[in-house]
Amino acid sequence: MYSKTVIVPNIRCGHCVRTIQNEVSEIEGVQRVQADEQTRQVTVEWDAPATWEQIEAKLVEINYPPAQPNVSLA
């Protein structure tokens, strides 16, 4: 099983949390989706055939894209 936690800045309320949980959990292979409106964190656990790329694409599609990590170029 795979697991990833990301920050989703667009989370504002309980409705946002339910939307994320409902939509992402529909992807075949997703085992658990936990979102928190206070920390704006989303944790997803999945197995094949789901991939992180599919999960991230779904978050973008429903207007809850994960924040991109800061990249520092020297």
PDB file with SEQRES, HELIX, SHEET and CRYST1 records, atoms N, CA, C and O in Angstrom:
SEQRES   1 A   74  MET TYR SER LYS THR VAL ILE VAL PRO ASN ILE ARG CYS          
SEQRES   2 A   74  GLY HIS CYS VAL ARG THR ILE GLN ASN GLU VAL SER GLU          
SEQRES   3 A   74  ILE GLU GLY VAL GLN ARG VAL GLN ALA ASP GLU GLN THR          
SEQRES   4 A   74  ARG GLN VAL THR VAL GLU TRP ASP ALA PRO ALA THR TRP          
SEQRES   5 A   74  GLU GLN ILE GLU ALA LYS LEU VAL GLU ILE ASN TYR PRO          
SEQRES   6 A   74  PRO ALA GLN PRO ASN VAL SER LEU ALA                          
HELIX    1 AA1 GLY A   14  SER A   25  1                                  12    
HELIX    2 AA2 TRP A   52  GLU A   61  1                                  10    
SHEET    1 AA1 3 TYR A   2  ILE A   7  0                                        
SHEET    2 AA1 3 GLN A  41  TRP A  46 -1                                        
SHEET    3 AA1 3 VAL A  30  ASP A  36 -1                                        
CRYST1    1.000    1.000    1.000  90.00  90.00  90.00 P 1           1          
ATOM      1  N   MET A   1       0.846  -1.188   0.000  1.00  0.00           N  
ATOM      2  CA  MET A   1       0.000   0.000   0.000  1.00  0.00           C  
ATOM      3  C   MET A   1       0.884   1.242   0.000  1.00  0.00           C  
ATOM      4  O   MET A   1       1.941   1.273   0.631  1.00  0.00           O  
ATOM      5  N   TYR A   2       0.435   2.248  -0.711  1.00  0.00           N  
ATOM      6  CA  TYR A   2       1.129   3.527  -0.793  1.00  0.00           C  
ATOM      7  C   TYR A   2       0.361   4.558   0.022  1.00  0.00           C  
ATOM      8  O   TYR A   2      -0.848   4.433   0.221  1.00  0.00           O  
ATOM      9  N   SER A   3       1.071   5.572   0.489  1.00  0.00           N  
ATOM     10  CA  SER A   3       0.438   6.641   1.262  1.00  0.00           C  
ATOM     11  C   SER A   3       1.163   7.946   0.972  1.00  0.00           C  
ATOM     12  O   SER A   3       2.386   7.980   0.834  1.00  0.00           O  
ATOM     13  N   LYS A   4       0.385   9.020   0.882  1.00  0.00           N  
ATOM     14  CA  LYS A   4       0.987  10.337   0.658  1.00  0.00           C  
ATOM     15  C   LYS A   4       0.123  11.381   1.345  1.00  0.00           C  
ATOM     16  O   LYS A   4      -1.106  11.313   1.312  1.00  0.00           O  
ATOM     17  N   THR A   5       0.785  12.345   1.965  1.00  0.00           N  
ATOM     18  CA  THR A   5       0.100  13.472   2.599  1.00  0.00           C  
ATOM     19  C   THR A   5       0.559  14.749   1.911  1.00  0.00           C  
ATOM     20  O   THR A   5       1.755  14.982   1.737  1.00  0.00           O  
ATOM     21  N   VAL A   6      -0.411  15.570   1.522  1.00  0.00           N  
ATOM     22  CA  VAL A   6      -0.114  16.834   0.842  1.00  0.00           C  
ATOM     23  C   VAL A   6      -0.916  17.961   1.492  1.00  0.00           C  
ATOM     24  O   VAL A   6      -1.911  17.723   2.176  1.00  0.00           O  
ATOM     25  N   ILE A   7      -0.466  19.175   1.267  1.00  0.00           N  
ATOM     26  CA  ILE A   7      -1.193  20.365   1.692  1.00  0.00           C  
ATOM     27  C   ILE A   7      -2.061  20.817   0.515  1.00  0.00           C  
ATOM     28  O   ILE A   7      -1.585  20.914  -0.616  1.00  0.00           O  
ATOM     29  N   VAL A   8      -3.338  21.090   0.794  1.00  0.00           N  
ATOM     30  CA  VAL A   8      -4.261  21.578  -0.227  1.00  0.00           C  
ATOM     31  C   VAL A   8      -4.784  22.938   0.247  1.00  0.00           C  
ATOM     32  O   VAL A   8      -5.717  23.000   1.047  1.00  0.00           O  
ATOM     33  N   PRO A   9      -4.179  24.035  -0.250  1.00  0.00           N  
ATOM     34  CA  PRO A   9      -4.527  25.371   0.237  1.00  0.00           C  
ATOM     35  C   PRO A   9      -5.996  25.753   0.050  1.00  0.00           C  
ATOM     36  O   PRO A   9      -6.502  26.592   0.796  1.00  0.00           O  
ATOM     37  N   ASN A  10      -6.696  25.160  -0.923  1.00  0.00           N  
ATOM     38  CA  ASN A  10      -8.087  25.544  -1.201  1.00  0.00           C  
ATOM     39  C   ASN A  10      -9.093  24.996  -0.200  1.00  0.00           C  
ATOM     40  O   ASN A  10     -10.271  25.344  -0.283  1.00  0.00           O  
ATOM     41  N   ILE A  11      -8.682  24.156   0.738  1.00  0.00           N  
ATOM     42  CA  ILE A  11      -9.626  23.633   1.728  1.00  0.00           C  
ATOM     43  C   ILE A  11     -10.024  24.773   2.664  1.00  0.00           C  
ATOM     44  O   ILE A  11      -9.177  25.403   3.296  1.00  0.00           O  
ATOM     45  N   ARG A  12     -11.335  25.021   2.737  1.00  0.00           N  
ATOM     46  CA  ARG A  12     -11.839  26.120   3.564  1.00  0.00           C  
ATOM     47  C   ARG A  12     -12.876  25.675   4.596  1.00  0.00           C  
ATOM     48  O   ARG A  12     -13.079  26.352   5.604  1.00  0.00           O  
ATOM     49  N   CYS A  13     -13.539  24.524   4.344  1.00  0.00           N  
ATOM     50  CA  CYS A  13     -14.655  24.151   5.209  1.00  0.00           C  
ATOM     51  C   CYS A  13     -14.910  22.643   5.148  1.00  0.00           C  
ATOM     52  O   CYS A  13     -14.222  21.914   4.434  1.00  0.00           O  
ATOM     53  N   GLY A  14     -15.890  22.198   5.892  1.00  0.00           N  
ATOM     54  CA  GLY A  14     -16.268  20.799   5.908  1.00  0.00           C  
ATOM     55  C   GLY A  14     -16.757  20.303   4.560  1.00  0.00           C  
ATOM     56  O   GLY A  14     -16.547  19.141   4.210  1.00  0.00           O  
ATOM     57  N   HIS A  15     -17.408  21.174   3.801  1.00  0.00           N  
ATOM     58  CA  HIS A  15     -17.873  20.785   2.467  1.00  0.00           C  
ATOM     59  C   HIS A  15     -16.685  20.447   1.570  1.00  0.00           C  
ATOM     60  O   HIS A  15     -16.739  19.488   0.800  1.00  0.00           O  
ATOM     61  N   CYS A  16     -15.615  21.231   1.668  1.00  0.00           N  
ATOM     62  CA  CYS A  16     -14.400  20.958   0.895  1.00  0.00           C  
ATOM     63  C   CYS A  16     -13.859  19.568   1.244  1.00  0.00           C  
ATOM     64  O   CYS A  16     -13.502  18.786   0.362  1.00  0.00           O  
ATOM     65  N   VAL A  17     -13.807  19.281   2.540  1.00  0.00           N  
ATOM     66  CA  VAL A  17     -13.311  17.996   3.020  1.00  0.00           C  
ATOM     67  C   VAL A  17     -14.149  16.859   2.451  1.00  0.00           C  
ATOM     68  O   VAL A  17     -13.599  15.881   1.946  1.00  0.00           O  
ATOM     69  N   ARG A  18     -15.467  16.974   2.527  1.00  0.00           N  
ATOM     70  CA  ARG A  18     -16.350  15.909   2.022  1.00  0.00           C  
ATOM     71  C   ARG A  18     -16.201  15.732   0.511  1.00  0.00           C  
ATOM     72  O   ARG A  18     -16.200  14.606   0.012  1.00  0.00           O  
ATOM     73  N   THR A  19     -16.077  16.838  -0.211  1.00  0.00           N  
ATOM     74  CA  THR A  19     -15.906  16.749  -1.661  1.00  0.00           C  
ATOM     75  C   THR A  19     -14.634  15.985  -2.006  1.00  0.00           C  
ATOM     76  O   THR A  19     -14.655  15.087  -2.847  1.00  0.00           O  
ATOM     77  N   ILE A  20     -13.541  16.337  -1.366  1.00  0.00           N  
ATOM     78  CA  ILE A  20     -12.264  15.656  -1.618  1.00  0.00           C  
ATOM     79  C   ILE A  20     -12.385  14.171  -1.288  1.00  0.00           C  
ATOM     80  O   ILE A  20     -11.990  13.318  -2.083  1.00  0.00           O  
ATOM     81  N   GLN A  21     -12.930  13.866  -0.118  1.00  0.00           N  
ATOM     82  CA  GLN A  21     -13.042  12.465   0.288  1.00  0.00           C  
ATOM     83  C   GLN A  21     -13.933  11.680  -0.665  1.00  0.00           C  
ATOM     84  O   GLN A  21     -13.588  10.561  -1.046  1.00  0.00           O  
ATOM     85  N   ASN A  22     -15.063  12.240  -1.054  1.00  0.00           N  
ATOM     86  CA  ASN A  22     -15.989  11.537  -1.947  1.00  0.00           C  
ATOM     87  C   ASN A  22     -15.389  11.323  -3.332  1.00  0.00           C  
ATOM     88  O   ASN A  22     -15.455  10.220  -3.874  1.00  0.00           O  
ATOM     89  N   GLU A  23     -14.809  12.366  -3.901  1.00  0.00           N  
ATOM     90  CA  GLU A  23     -14.300  12.281  -5.267  1.00  0.00           C  
ATOM     91  C   GLU A  23     -13.071  11.370  -5.371  1.00  0.00           C  
ATOM     92  O   GLU A  23     -12.998  10.524  -6.263  1.00  0.00           O  
ATOM     93  N   VAL A  24     -12.122  11.540  -4.471  1.00  0.00           N  
ATOM     94  CA  VAL A  24     -10.886  10.746  -4.548  1.00  0.00           C  
ATOM     95  C   VAL A  24     -11.161   9.281  -4.213  1.00  0.00           C  
ATOM     96  O   VAL A  24     -10.538   8.390  -4.790  1.00  0.00           O  
ATOM     97  N   SER A  25     -12.076   9.026  -3.298  1.00  0.00           N  
ATOM     98  CA  SER A  25     -12.355   7.635  -2.924  1.00  0.00           C  
ATOM     99  C   SER A  25     -13.016   6.852  -4.055  1.00  0.00           C  
ATOM    100  O   SER A  25     -13.069   5.624  -3.992  1.00  0.00           O  
ATOM    101  N   GLU A  26     -13.519   7.528  -5.086  1.00  0.00           N  
ATOM    102  CA  GLU A  26     -14.121   6.845  -6.234  1.00  0.00           C  
ATOM    103  C   GLU A  26     -13.077   6.243  -7.172  1.00  0.00           C  
ATOM    104  O   GLU A  26     -13.423   5.439  -8.037  1.00  0.00           O  
ATOM    105  N   ILE A  27     -11.821   6.615  -7.019  1.00  0.00           N  
ATOM    106  CA  ILE A  27     -10.766   6.061  -7.871  1.00  0.00           C  
ATOM    107  C   ILE A  27     -10.506   4.623  -7.439  1.00  0.00           C  
ATOM    108  O   ILE A  27     -10.279   4.347  -6.261  1.00  0.00           O  
ATOM    109  N   GLU A  28     -10.542   3.713  -8.407  1.00  0.00           N  
ATOM    110  CA  GLU A  28     -10.322   2.304  -8.095  1.00  0.00           C  
ATOM    111  C   GLU A  28      -8.926   2.099  -7.514  1.00  0.00           C  
ATOM    112  O   GLU A  28      -7.928   2.505  -8.109  1.00  0.00           O  
ATOM    113  N   GLY A  29      -8.871   1.471  -6.358  1.00  0.00           N  
ATOM    114  CA  GLY A  29      -7.603   1.216  -5.682  1.00  0.00           C  
ATOM    115  C   GLY A  29      -7.372   2.110  -4.480  1.00  0.00           C  
ATOM    116  O   GLY A  29      -6.546   1.790  -3.625  1.00  0.00           O  
ATOM    117  N   VAL A  30      -8.089   3.236  -4.396  1.00  0.00           N  
ATOM    118  CA  VAL A  30      -7.943   4.121  -3.240  1.00  0.00           C  
ATOM    119  C   VAL A  30      -8.616   3.465  -2.040  1.00  0.00           C  
ATOM    120  O   VAL A  30      -9.794   3.111  -2.089  1.00  0.00           O  
ATOM    121  N   GLN A  31      -7.854   3.309  -0.970  1.00  0.00           N  
ATOM    122  CA  GLN A  31      -8.338   2.634   0.230  1.00  0.00           C  
ATOM    123  C   GLN A  31      -8.882   3.612   1.275  1.00  0.00           C  
ATOM    124  O   GLN A  31      -9.873   3.331   1.950  1.00  0.00           O  
ATOM    125  N   ARG A  32      -8.212   4.772   1.397  1.00  0.00           N  
ATOM    126  CA  ARG A  32      -8.614   5.723   2.434  1.00  0.00           C  
ATOM    127  C   ARG A  32      -8.224   7.133   2.012  1.00  0.00           C  
ATOM    128  O   ARG A  32      -7.158   7.367   1.441  1.00  0.00           O  
ATOM    129  N   VAL A  33      -9.124   8.061   2.313  1.00  0.00           N  
ATOM    130  CA  VAL A  33      -8.855   9.485   2.072  1.00  0.00           C  
ATOM    131  C   VAL A  33      -9.221  10.222   3.346  1.00  0.00           C  
ATOM    132  O   VAL A  33     -10.350  10.127   3.828  1.00  0.00           O  
ATOM    133  N   GLN A  34      -8.262  10.958   3.889  1.00  0.00           N  
ATOM    134  CA  GLN A  34      -8.525  11.741   5.093  1.00  0.00           C  
ATOM    135  C   GLN A  34      -8.106  13.179   4.811  1.00  0.00           C  
ATOM    136  O   GLN A  34      -6.963  13.443   4.438  1.00  0.00           O  
ATOM    137  N   ALA A  35      -9.043  14.100   4.993  1.00  0.00           N  
ATOM    138  CA  ALA A  35      -8.755  15.516   4.788  1.00  0.00           C  
ATOM    139  C   ALA A  35      -9.091  16.265   6.068  1.00  0.00           C  
ATOM    140  O   ALA A  35     -10.011  15.890   6.795  1.00  0.00           O  
ATOM    141  N   ASP A  36      -8.342  17.323   6.337  1.00  0.00           N  
ATOM    142  CA  ASP A  36      -8.531  18.097   7.562  1.00  0.00           C  
ATOM    143  C   ASP A  36      -8.613  19.576   7.214  1.00  0.00           C  
ATOM    144  O   ASP A  36      -7.678  20.137   6.644  1.00  0.00           O  
ATOM    145  N   GLU A  37      -9.739  20.212   7.560  1.00  0.00           N  
ATOM    146  CA  GLU A  37      -9.901  21.625   7.187  1.00  0.00           C  
ATOM    147  C   GLU A  37      -9.022  22.558   8.011  1.00  0.00           C  
ATOM    148  O   GLU A  37      -8.721  23.664   7.564  1.00  0.00           O  
ATOM    149  N   GLN A  38      -8.606  22.141   9.198  1.00  0.00           N  
ATOM    150  CA  GLN A  38      -7.753  22.993  10.031  1.00  0.00           C  
ATOM    151  C   GLN A  38      -6.313  23.045   9.504  1.00  0.00           C  
ATOM    152  O   GLN A  38      -5.732  24.122   9.368  1.00  0.00           O  
ATOM    153  N   THR A  39      -5.753  21.880   9.213  1.00  0.00           N  
ATOM    154  CA  THR A  39      -4.361  21.816   8.747  1.00  0.00           C  
ATOM    155  C   THR A  39      -4.254  21.883   7.228  1.00  0.00           C  
ATOM    156  O   THR A  39      -3.172  22.099   6.680  1.00  0.00           O  
ATOM    157  N   ARG A  40      -5.397  21.693   6.547  1.00  0.00           N  
ATOM    158  CA  ARG A  40      -5.463  21.654   5.080  1.00  0.00           C  
ATOM    159  C   ARG A  40      -4.623  20.510   4.508  1.00  0.00           C  
ATOM    160  O   ARG A  40      -4.134  20.581   3.381  1.00  0.00           O  
ATOM    161  N   GLN A  41      -4.468  19.464   5.304  1.00  0.00           N  
ATOM    162  CA  GLN A  41      -3.739  18.286   4.849  1.00  0.00           C  
ATOM    163  C   GLN A  41      -4.701  17.236   4.317  1.00  0.00           C  
ATOM    164  O   GLN A  41      -5.802  17.052   4.837  1.00  0.00           O  
ATOM    165  N   VAL A  42      -4.262  16.559   3.277  1.00  0.00           N  
ATOM    166  CA  VAL A  42      -5.004  15.433   2.717  1.00  0.00           C  
ATOM    167  C   VAL A  42      -4.054  14.248   2.678  1.00  0.00           C  
ATOM    168  O   VAL A  42      -2.960  14.327   2.119  1.00  0.00           O  
ATOM    169  N   THR A  43      -4.492  13.142   3.284  1.00  0.00           N  
ATOM    170  CA  THR A  43      -3.713  11.906   3.256  1.00  0.00           C  
ATOM    171  C   THR A  43      -4.506  10.878   2.466  1.00  0.00           C  
ATOM    172  O   THR A  43      -5.691  10.660   2.718  1.00  0.00           O  
ATOM    173  N   VAL A  44      -3.841  10.257   1.513  1.00  0.00           N  
ATOM    174  CA  VAL A  44      -4.472   9.238   0.675  1.00  0.00           C  
ATOM    175  C   VAL A  44      -3.650   7.963   0.782  1.00  0.00           C  
ATOM    176  O   VAL A  44      -2.422   7.991   0.709  1.00  0.00           O  
ATOM    177  N   GLU A  45      -4.350   6.840   0.958  1.00  0.00           N  
ATOM    178  CA  GLU A  45      -3.720   5.524   0.929  1.00  0.00           C  
ATOM    179  C   GLU A  45      -4.325   4.763  -0.244  1.00  0.00           C  
ATOM    180  O   GLU A  45      -5.542   4.761  -0.427  1.00  0.00           O  
ATOM    181  N   TRP A  46      -3.463   4.110  -1.045  1.00  0.00           N  
ATOM    182  CA  TRP A  46      -3.959   3.426  -2.221  1.00  0.00           C  
ATOM    183  C   TRP A  46      -3.097   2.221  -2.572  1.00  0.00           C  
ATOM    184  O   TRP A  46      -1.954   2.089  -2.136  1.00  0.00           O  
ATOM    185  N   ASP A  47      -3.690   1.357  -3.374  1.00  0.00           N  
ATOM    186  CA  ASP A  47      -3.024   0.211  -3.987  1.00  0.00           C  
ATOM    187  C   ASP A  47      -3.275   0.298  -5.487  1.00  0.00           C  
ATOM    188  O   ASP A  47      -4.081   1.110  -5.943  1.00  0.00           O  
ATOM    189  N   ALA A  48      -2.581  -0.543  -6.253  1.00  0.00           N  
ATOM    190  CA  ALA A  48      -2.841  -0.641  -7.691  1.00  0.00           C  
ATOM    191  C   ALA A  48      -4.290  -1.076  -7.876  1.00  0.00           C  
ATOM    192  O   ALA A  48      -4.790  -1.862  -7.071  1.00  0.00           O  
ATOM    193  N   PRO A  49      -4.965  -0.607  -8.881  1.00  0.00           N  
ATOM    194  CA  PRO A  49      -4.430   0.081 -10.060  1.00  0.00           C  
ATOM    195  C   PRO A  49      -4.315   1.597  -9.911  1.00  0.00           C  
ATOM    196  O   PRO A  49      -3.903   2.259 -10.864  1.00  0.00           O  
ATOM    197  N   ALA A  50      -4.655   2.168  -8.773  1.00  0.00           N  
ATOM    198  CA  ALA A  50      -4.545   3.619  -8.588  1.00  0.00           C  
ATOM    199  C   ALA A  50      -3.072   4.033  -8.596  1.00  0.00           C  
ATOM    200  O   ALA A  50      -2.190   3.268  -8.204  1.00  0.00           O  
ATOM    201  N   THR A  51      -2.832   5.256  -9.051  1.00  0.00           N  
ATOM    202  CA  THR A  51      -1.482   5.840  -9.026  1.00  0.00           C  
ATOM    203  C   THR A  51      -1.578   7.238  -8.430  1.00  0.00           C  
ATOM    204  O   THR A  51      -2.648   7.845  -8.414  1.00  0.00           O  
ATOM    205  N   TRP A  52      -0.457   7.736  -7.943  1.00  0.00           N  
ATOM    206  CA  TRP A  52      -0.464   9.100  -7.412  1.00  0.00           C  
ATOM    207  C   TRP A  52      -0.839  10.091  -8.513  1.00  0.00           C  
ATOM    208  O   TRP A  52      -1.516  11.084  -8.246  1.00  0.00           O  
ATOM    209  N   GLU A  53      -0.408   9.831  -9.737  1.00  0.00           N  
ATOM    210  CA  GLU A  53      -0.726  10.734 -10.846  1.00  0.00           C  
ATOM    211  C   GLU A  53      -2.234  10.845 -11.041  1.00  0.00           C  
ATOM    212  O   GLU A  53      -2.747  11.938 -11.284  1.00  0.00           O  
ATOM    213  N   GLN A  54      -2.952   9.722 -10.936  1.00  0.00           N  
ATOM    214  CA  GLN A  54      -4.420   9.747 -11.055  1.00  0.00           C  
ATOM    215  C   GLN A  54      -5.042  10.540  -9.910  1.00  0.00           C  
ATOM    216  O   GLN A  54      -5.952  11.342 -10.121  1.00  0.00           O  
ATOM    217  N   ILE A  55      -4.546  10.311  -8.709  1.00  0.00           N  
ATOM    218  CA  ILE A  55      -5.092  10.979  -7.525  1.00  0.00           C  
ATOM    219  C   ILE A  55      -4.856  12.482  -7.625  1.00  0.00           C  
ATOM    220  O   ILE A  55      -5.764  13.274  -7.374  1.00  0.00           O  
ATOM    221  N   GLU A  56      -3.645  12.872  -7.988  1.00  0.00           N  
ATOM    222  CA  GLU A  56      -3.325  14.295  -8.128  1.00  0.00           C  
ATOM    223  C   GLU A  56      -4.166  14.932  -9.230  1.00  0.00           C  
ATOM    224  O   GLU A  56      -4.641  16.057  -9.075  1.00  0.00           O  
ATOM    225  N   ALA A  57      -4.353  14.222 -10.339  1.00  0.00           N  
ATOM    226  CA  ALA A  57      -5.175  14.742 -11.437  1.00  0.00           C  
ATOM    227  C   ALA A  57      -6.613  14.961 -10.985  1.00  0.00           C  
ATOM    228  O   ALA A  57      -7.241  15.945 -11.377  1.00  0.00           O  
ATOM    229  N   LYS A  58      -7.136  14.065 -10.174  1.00  0.00           N  
ATOM    230  CA  LYS A  58      -8.504  14.214  -9.657  1.00  0.00           C  
ATOM    231  C   LYS A  58      -8.593  15.441  -8.756  1.00  0.00           C  
ATOM    232  O   LYS A  58      -9.559  16.201  -8.840  1.00  0.00           O  
ATOM    233  N   LEU A  59      -7.599  15.642  -7.895  1.00  0.00           N  
ATOM    234  CA  LEU A  59      -7.593  16.822  -7.017  1.00  0.00           C  
ATOM    235  C   LEU A  59      -7.567  18.111  -7.844  1.00  0.00           C  
ATOM    236  O   LEU A  59      -8.258  19.073  -7.508  1.00  0.00           O  
ATOM    237  N   VAL A  60      -6.792  18.137  -8.898  1.00  0.00           N  
ATOM    238  CA  VAL A  60      -6.733  19.306  -9.780  1.00  0.00           C  
ATOM    239  C   VAL A  60      -8.080  19.497 -10.479  1.00  0.00           C  
ATOM    240  O   VAL A  60      -8.584  20.616 -10.574  1.00  0.00           O  
ATOM    241  N   GLU A  61      -8.654  18.403 -10.962  1.00  0.00           N  
ATOM    242  CA  GLU A  61      -9.929  18.456 -11.682  1.00  0.00           C  
ATOM    243  C   GLU A  61     -11.053  19.041 -10.819  1.00  0.00           C  
ATOM    244  O   GLU A  61     -11.898  19.782 -11.322  1.00  0.00           O  
ATOM    245  N   ILE A  62     -11.066  18.714  -9.535  1.00  0.00           N  
ATOM    246  CA  ILE A  62     -12.130  19.198  -8.648  1.00  0.00           C  
ATOM    247  C   ILE A  62     -11.752  20.511  -7.952  1.00  0.00           C  
ATOM    248  O   ILE A  62     -12.429  20.937  -7.016  1.00  0.00           O  
ATOM    249  N   ASN A  63     -10.669  21.148  -8.413  1.00  0.00           N  
ATOM    250  CA  ASN A  63     -10.211  22.457  -7.930  1.00  0.00           C  
ATOM    251  C   ASN A  63      -9.650  22.432  -6.510  1.00  0.00           C  
ATOM    252  O   ASN A  63      -9.795  23.397  -5.760  1.00  0.00           O  
ATOM    253  N   TYR A  64      -9.012  21.326  -6.151  1.00  0.00           N  
ATOM    254  CA  TYR A  64      -8.289  21.227  -4.881  1.00  0.00           C  
ATOM    255  C   TYR A  64      -6.875  20.723  -5.144  1.00  0.00           C  
ATOM    256  O   TYR A  64      -6.478  19.679  -4.627  1.00  0.00           O  
ATOM    257  N   PRO A  65      -6.109  21.469  -5.953  1.00  0.00           N  
ATOM    258  CA  PRO A  65      -4.757  20.994  -6.286  1.00  0.00           C  
ATOM    259  C   PRO A  65      -3.827  21.033  -5.074  1.00  0.00           C  
ATOM    260  O   PRO A  65      -3.895  21.960  -4.267  1.00  0.00           O  
ATOM    261  N   PRO A  66      -2.968  20.035  -4.947  1.00  0.00           N  
ATOM    262  CA  PRO A  66      -1.990  20.067  -3.856  1.00  0.00           C  
ATOM    263  C   PRO A  66      -0.980  21.189  -4.085  1.00  0.00           C  
ATOM    264  O   PRO A  66      -0.650  21.528  -5.221  1.00  0.00           O  
ATOM    265  N   ALA A  67      -0.503  21.748  -2.992  1.00  0.00           N  
ATOM    266  CA  ALA A  67       0.540  22.774  -3.088  1.00  0.00           C  
ATOM    267  C   ALA A  67       1.819  22.116  -3.592  1.00  0.00           C  
ATOM    268  O   ALA A  67       2.151  20.996  -3.203  1.00  0.00           O  
ATOM    269  N   GLN A  68       2.514  22.811  -4.444  1.00  0.00           N  
ATOM    270  CA  GLN A  68       3.780  22.274  -4.945  1.00  0.00           C  
ATOM    271  C   GLN A  68       4.880  22.586  -3.935  1.00  0.00           C  
ATOM    272  O   GLN A  68       4.932  23.689  -3.390  1.00  0.00           O  
ATOM    273  N   PRO A  69       5.750  21.626  -3.689  1.00  0.00           N  
ATOM    274  CA  PRO A  69       6.843  21.893  -2.738  1.00  0.00           C  
ATOM    275  C   PRO A  69       7.740  23.008  -3.269  1.00  0.00           C  
ATOM    276  O   PRO A  69       7.899  23.181  -4.477  1.00  0.00           O  
ATOM    277  N   ASN A  70       8.310  23.744  -2.353  1.00  0.00           N  
ATOM    278  CA  ASN A  70       9.228  24.816  -2.757  1.00  0.00           C  
ATOM    279  C   ASN A  70      10.476  24.212  -3.377  1.00  0.00           C  
ATOM    280  O   ASN A  70      11.083  23.299  -2.817  1.00  0.00           O  
ATOM    281  N   VAL A  71      10.845  24.717  -4.510  1.00  0.00           N  
ATOM    282  CA  VAL A  71      12.049  24.249  -5.193  1.00  0.00           C  
ATOM    283  C   VAL A  71      13.041  25.395  -5.175  1.00  0.00           C  
ATOM    284  O   VAL A  71      12.725  26.515  -5.576  1.00  0.00           O  
ATOM    285  N   SER A  72      14.221  25.107  -4.716  1.00  0.00           N  
ATOM    286  CA  SER A  72      15.246  26.134  -4.634  1.00  0.00           C  
ATOM    287  C   SER A  72      16.312  25.846  -5.691  1.00  0.00           C  
ATOM    288  O   SER A  72      16.891  24.761  -5.733  1.00  0.00           O  
ATOM    289  N   LEU A  73      16.554  26.838  -6.538  1.00  0.00           N  
ATOM    290  CA  LEU A  73      17.588  26.698  -7.553  1.00  0.00           C  
ATOM    291  C   LEU A  73      18.796  27.497  -7.126  1.00  0.00           C  
ATOM    292  O   LEU A  73      18.679  28.673  -6.783  1.00  0.00           O  
ATOM    293  N   ALA A  74      19.948  26.871  -7.143  1.00  0.00           N  
ATOM    294  CA  ALA A  74      21.178  27.541  -6.688  1.00  0.00           C  
ATOM    295  C   ALA A  74      21.741  28.416  -7.777  1.00  0.00           C  
ATOM    296  O   ALA A  74      22.772  29.059  -7.580  1.00  0.00           O  
TER     297      ALA A  74                                                      
END                                                                             
